[in-house]
Amino acid sequence: MQADFVRCRVAVLVSALMVLAGCGENVEPAIGTVTLDGQPLPDAFLTFVPRGEQGSPGFAKTDSAGHYEMVRGSNDSGLIPGEYEVRITTYVEGKPDAVPPIPETPERVPARYNLNTELRVSVSENSEPFNFDLKSE
């Protein structure tokens, strides 16, 4: 009876440690600047999509100077190390029935940087900023 109790406590402790180990994922900052034809690209949306099993996608929006900082989920800053495909877009679907109405924002970024992206990055410990100097078609 005592041995069963000890085994049960050990199993619970091991399970708790495994859960805690999964919560403490190594996360690295992912920041940078986006330019289009040498000019800062404000209000661009970036998505870092994991290539493979690791991580979750990261999202960011550039400021007026083209700077961004990746977040995951609600407010988790940074990304789990690994390989990512990067998509950058300026398109915003219009919502004329919204209050106030939201106008459509046309795409300024060529498809090779979003729908058919050629952009790839490797996030690792001490990664340099990920700067993207995009060129118009």
N, C-alpha and C positions, 0 to 999 in steps of 0.2 A: 504494500500500500504506500509506504513512504517513498519507494523507488519510483512509482508511478507519478506521485506528486512532484518529485524532483525533475523527472523527465518532462512533465507538462510545463513546469516553470522554465526549464531550459529551452523548450520549443517556443514558448511565448517570447522569451528574451531574444532568441535568434531571429524570430520573425520580425520583432520590433527593430532590431539592428538592420535587417535587410531593407525595411521600409525607409528608415532614416538614411541609409546609404544611398538609396535612389533619389531622395529629396535633395541631397547635397551635390548635385551635378556640377561639374566644372564648367563655368561660364566665362567667356572672354568678351571684352568690349568689341563692338563692331560699329565704327564711326567712319565718317569720310565726307567727301564733297562730290557733288555731281555738277558737271558743266556740259553745255551743249554748244558746240562750235566755239569753245573757249570762254563762254559766258556762263555765270552761275545759272542753274536751272531751279527756280523756286517752285514750290508746290508740286513737286514730283513725288510719286509714291513708289517706294522700293519694297520688294519682297525678296527675301533670301529663302529659297526652297531647298531643304536638305536633299542631298543626292545619296540615297541609301536609307538605312534604317535609323541612323542617329538623329537626335534633335527634333525640334519643332520649328516651323517657319518663323522668320523674323520680319517685322514690318517697320517702316519708317516713312516720314514725310520730310522733304527738304524745306529749310527755311528760306528767307529771301536771299541769303548768300549761297544757297545750294548745299548747306551743311545738313547732315542727318545723324541720328543715333538709333540703332536697331533696338527694338523691344520685342519680347515674346509674350504672348498672353496679354493680361491686363496691363501690367507695368513692369515686368521683369526685363531689366536691361541686359543686353549682350546675347551671345549665342553659344551653344554647345560646340566645342571644336569639331571640325569635320569639313566636308566638301559641300558647297552650296551653288545652286544655279541662281542668278540674279536677274530679276525683271524690274524694269523701270518704266513708268508710264505717267503721263499727265492727263489722260482721259478721265473725265468725270461725266457719268450719265446725268442728263438733265432730268429734273423732276418738276414739271410745270404746275402740278397740282399741290405741291408742298407750300407751306406758308412760312416764310415767304418763298416764292418760286425759286428753284435752283436751276440756273442755266447750264446747258451742256458745255463742257470744256473740251475742245478738240485735242486730239493726240498730236503732240509736237515731236515725239520720240519715234525714230524708225523702228519697225517691227523686229529688227535684228537685236534690239535691246529689251523687247518685252514678249510679244507673242511667239517669236522665233528666236529667243535670246541666244546670244553667243557668249554671254558673260558668265564666268565661273570664278569663285573665290575659294580659298582654303583658309578657314578660321583655325588658328592655333594659339598656343600661349605666346604672348607678346607680339601678336600680329600688328603690323603697321596699319594705319588708316586705309580703308578701301576707297580710293578716289576713282571716279569714272568720268573720263573725258569723252563724251559721246560726240559723234559726227553725224550731221544731217546727210540724207541720201543725195 
